[in-house]
């Protein structure tokens, strides 16, 4: 349970960089069309809100009893919402990988210390990676 909460908190911090630094960037919004911006970020702000809610629910469960480590019901409660957010996100990954029309502003944003030397692409693949990580964390703790 602690690993799941810790990894979700770390994931949420990285999503925060993706949303607050890249998604909300005026430079990117001016460089990309509305459609390109929408496809590139594929509702990442909604993914972040879902992650915040998931983390809050996990922390609430932990607060109920530190010795209880069962979180399957919490995960199941969030699965349907995750599916509606993650399926379109993963579907748009090919566009995310093939978009080079905005390399100058992207490079400038990536050089900011808040990114910790990570690329925009590394932030955009986080939701896809998170799906597999949750599964692995659950398998290890069963």
C-alpha positions in Angstrom: 0.0 0.0 0.0 2.8 2.4 0.9 4.5 1.7 -2.5 1.3 2.4 -4.3 0.7 5.6 -2.5 4.3 6.8 -2.9 4.3 6.0 -6.6 1.0 7.6 -7.2 2.2 10.8 -5.4 5.3 10.8 -7.6 3.2 10.2 -10.7 0.9 13.1 -9.7 3.9 15.5 -9.3 5.1 14.6 -12.8 1.6 15.1 -14.2 1.7 18.5 -12.5 4.8 19.4 -14.5 3.1 18.1 -17.7 0.0 20.2 -17.1 1.3 23.3 -15.5 4.5 23.7 -17.5 3.7 22.2 -20.9 -0.1 22.0 -21.3 -0.7 25.6 -20.0 2.3 27.0 -22.0 1.2 30.0 -24.0 4.1 29.4 -26.4 2.9 26.0 -27.3 -0.7 27.2 -27.5 0.4 29.9 -30.0 2.5 27.4 -32.0 0.0 24.5 -32.3 -3.5 24.7 -33.6 -6.3 24.0 -31.1 -6.8 20.5 -32.6 -3.0 19.7 -32.4 -2.9 20.9 -28.8 -5.9 18.9 -27.9 -4.6 15.7 -29.5 -1.1 16.2 -28.2 -2.2 16.5 -24.6 -5.3 14.3 -24.8 -7.1 15.5 -21.7 -4.0 15.2 -19.5 -5.5 17.7 -17.1 -8.4 15.3 -16.5 -5.9 12.5 -16.0 -4.3 14.6 -13.3 -7.6 15.3 -11.6 -8.4 11.5 -11.6 -4.9 10.8 -10.1 -5.5 13.4 -7.4 -8.8 11.7 -6.4 -7.3 8.3 -6.6 -4.4 9.4 -4.3 -6.8 11.0 -1.9 -8.9 7.8 -1.7 -5.7 5.7 -1.2 -4.6 8.0 1.6 -8.0 7.9 3.2 -7.9 4.1 3.2 -4.5 4.2 4.8 -5.8 6.7 7.4 -8.6 4.2 8.4 -6.1 1.7 9.5 -2.3 1.6 8.8 -2.3 -2.2 9.2 -4.9 -2.8 6.5 -3.3 -2.9 3.1 -6.3 -4.0 1.0 -7.0 -1.4 -1.7 -8.6 -3.5 -4.4 -12.0 -1.9 -3.9 -10.5 1.5 -4.2 -8.8 0.6 -7.4 -11.9 -1.0 -8.8 -13.9 2.1 -7.9 -11.5 4.2 -10.1 -11.1 1.7 -13.0 -14.1 2.8 -15.1 -13.1 6.5 -14.9 -9.4 5.6 -15.7 -10.6 3.6 -18.7 -12.6 6.6 -20.1 -9.5 8.8 -19.7 -6.7 6.5 -20.6 -8.1 4.8 -23.8 -8.2 8.1 -25.8 -4.9 9.2 -24.3 -3.1 6.0 -25.4 -4.9 6.1 -28.8 -3.3 9.6 -29.4 0.2 8.5 -28.4 1.2 8.0 -32.1 0.4 11.6 -32.8 2.3 12.6 -29.7 5.4 10.7 -30.9 5.2 12.1 -34.5 4.7 15.8 -33.7 7.8 17.9 -34.4 6.2 21.1 -35.6 6.9 22.9 -32.3 10.5 21.9 -31.6 11.7 25.4 -30.7 9.2 26.2 -27.9 9.3 22.6 -26.8 13.1 22.6 -26.4 12.9 25.9 -24.5 10.3 24.4 -22.1 12.2 21.2 -21.7 15.4 23.1 -20.6 13.5 24.6 -17.6 14.8 23.1 -14.3 11.3 22.1 -13.3 11.5 19.3 -16.0 14.6 17.8 -14.3 16.1 17.1 -17.8 13.1 15.2 -18.9 11.5 15.6 -22.3 7.9 16.5 -23.1 7.6 13.0 -24.5 8.7 11.5 -21.2 5.8 13.4 -19.4 3.3 12.4 -22.1 3.9 8.7 -21.8 3.4 8.8 -18.0 -0.3 7.8 -18.1 0.5 4.8 -20.3 3.3 3.7 -18.0 1.1 4.2 -14.9 -1.4 1.6 -16.1 1.3 -1.1 -16.2 2.9 0.1 -13.0 -0.3 -0.2 -11.0 -0.7 -3.8 -12.3 2.8 -4.7 -11.3 2.5 -3.2 -7.9 -0.6 -5.1 -7.2 0.9 -8.4 -8.5 4.0 -7.9 -6.2 1.9 -7.2 -3.2 -0.6 -10.1 -3.6 
